[in-house]
């Protein structure tokens, strides 16, 4: 049985996640070829070997030219994914992630899921991060996925809704029943 274990001692972000999946053996060429099927312009993937705290790793950054990301509704994102050339499995997984995000935002803002519009999460780099993770997970095909407790951090973050505490309310909602 192949188990994928996430040790989130320092939290997790899209670039950290993609880099770790590449380090696990997902070929960069495969990831690039599949991501090109997303059908979303205005981005590039930068993959670099780096060292943080004396530990070598891969940094996978999504570079965009979006000055102000558009506000997309869940239906917009689902339509982009539906129209893409991604595999059915990668589409399903990506759509499931965005649905969970929309449900969390819905609860936090007290509005219906259909009324949620994504700010930062609707940006091209987030679309590519999430689709890239779905592609990589499909390629690795683990039998099960486990996760340690998640380090949440603290402080404040500036976003479209102003200055919010860390973790942001929607992140907190997503992790409601997760060990942190």
C-alpha positions in Angstrom: 0.0 0.0 0.0 1.4 3.4 -1.0 0.7 6.1 1.5 1.3 9.8 1.0 2.0 11.5 4.3 1.9 15.3 4.7 4.0 16.5 7.6 2.7 20.1 7.9 5.0 21.3 10.7 5.3 24.7 8.9 1.8 24.8 7.3 1.4 24.3 3.6 1.0 26.6 0.6 0.4 25.9 -3.1 4.1 26.4 -4.1 5.3 24.2 -1.2 2.8 21.5 -2.1 3.7 21.4 -5.8 7.4 21.4 -5.0 7.0 18.5 -2.6 5.0 16.5 -5.2 7.8 17.1 -7.7 10.3 16.0 -5.2 8.3 12.8 -4.7 8.8 11.9 -8.4 6.2 13.7 -10.5 8.1 14.7 -13.6 8.2 18.4 -14.3 7.6 17.7 -18.0 4.5 15.7 -17.2 3.2 18.5 -14.9 3.9 21.2 -17.5 2.2 19.2 -20.3 -0.9 18.5 -18.3 -1.1 22.1 -17.0 -1.0 23.4 -20.5 -4.4 21.6 -21.0 -5.9 23.9 -18.4 -6.6 26.5 -21.1 -5.9 29.5 -18.9 -3.4 32.1 -20.2 -1.1 34.5 -18.3 1.0 32.2 -16.2 4.3 30.3 -16.2 5.8 27.6 -13.9 9.2 28.3 -12.3 10.8 25.2 -10.8 14.0 25.7 -8.9 16.1 23.7 -6.5 16.5 25.7 -3.3 17.7 25.4 0.2 15.7 26.5 3.3 17.2 26.1 6.7 20.0 23.9 5.2 17.5 21.5 3.7 17.3 21.1 -0.1 13.9 21.1 -1.7 12.1 22.1 -4.9 10.3 25.5 -5.1 7.5 25.4 -7.7 6.2 29.0 -8.2 3.4 30.0 -10.4 4.3 33.3 -12.1 1.5 35.5 -13.4 1.1 38.9 -14.9 -2.2 39.6 -13.2 -2.1 43.0 -11.5 -5.5 42.6 -10.1 -7.0 39.1 -10.2 -10.6 39.0 -11.4 -13.3 38.1 -8.8 -14.6 34.7 -10.0 -17.6 32.8 -8.7 -17.5 29.1 -8.1 -19.5 28.6 -11.4 -16.8 30.5 -13.3 -14.0 28.3 -11.9 -16.0 25.1 -12.5 -16.7 26.2 -16.1 -12.9 26.8 -16.7 -12.1 23.4 -15.3 -15.0 21.7 -17.3 -13.7 23.3 -20.5 -10.1 22.3 -19.9 -8.4 19.3 -21.4 -7.5 17.9 -17.9 -8.2 14.3 -17.2 -11.6 13.5 -15.7 -9.9 12.6 -12.4 -7.9 15.9 -12.2 -11.0 17.9 -13.1 -13.0 16.2 -10.4 -10.3 16.6 -7.7 -9.8 20.3 -8.7 -13.5 21.0 -8.7 -13.9 19.3 -5.3 -11.2 21.6 -3.8 -12.9 24.7 -5.1 -16.3 23.5 -3.9 -14.9 23.1 -0.4 -13.4 26.5 -0.5 -16.7 28.0 -1.7 -18.6 26.2 1.1 -16.1 27.6 3.7 -16.4 31.1 2.3 -20.2 30.7 2.3 -20.3 29.8 6.0 -17.9 32.6 6.9 -19.7 35.3 5.0 -23.2 34.0 5.7 -24.2 33.9 2.0 -25.2 31.1 -0.4 -22.4 29.1 -2.1 -23.5 30.5 -5.5 -23.1 34.1 -4.2 -19.5 33.5 -3.1 -16.9 35.3 -5.3 -13.3 34.4 -4.9 -10.8 37.2 -4.6 -7.3 35.7 -4.1 -8.5 32.2 -4.6 -10.0 33.1 -8.0 -6.6 34.2 -9.3 -4.8 32.3 -12.1 -2.0 31.2 -9.7 -4.5 29.4 -7.4 -6.2 27.7 -10.4 -2.8 26.4 -11.6 -1.7 25.4 -8.0 -4.8 23.4 -7.4 -5.0 21.8 -10.9 -1.2 21.1 -10.6 -1.7 19.3 -7.3 -4.6 17.3 -8.8 -2.5 16.3 -11.7 0.5 15.3 -9.5 -1.7 13.3 -7.1 -3.2 11.5 -10.0 0.3 10.7 -11.3 1.5 9.5 -7.9 -1.7 7.5 -7.3 -1.3 6.9 -3.6 -3.6 4.3 -2.0 -4.2 6.6 0.9 -3.3 10.1 2.0 -2.6 11.1 5.7 -1.7 14.3 7.3 0.0 15.4 10.5 -1.5 18.2 12.6 -1.3 21.5 10.7 0.7 24.4 12.0 -1.6 27.4 11.7 0.8 30.3 12.4 -0.4 33.6 13.8 -0.4 37.3 13.2 -2.3 39.3 10.5 -2.6 39.0 6.7 -3.8 41.7 4.3 -6.4 40.4 1.7 -9.4 41.7 -0.3 -11.5 41.9 2.8 -8.9 43.9 4.7 -6.6 42.8 7.5 -7.6 39.5 8.9 -6.1 37.2 11.6 -4.0 34.2 10.7 -5.4 31.7 10.1 -8.0 33.6 8.0 -11.6 32.7 8.8 -12.1 30.6 5.7 -8.9 28.7 6.4 -10.1 28.1 10.0 -13.4 26.9 8.6 -11.7 24.4 6.3 -9.7 23.1 9.2 -12.6 23.0 11.6 -12.4 19.2 12.3 -8.7 18.7 11.4 -6.0 18.3 14.0 -4.1 21.6 14.3 
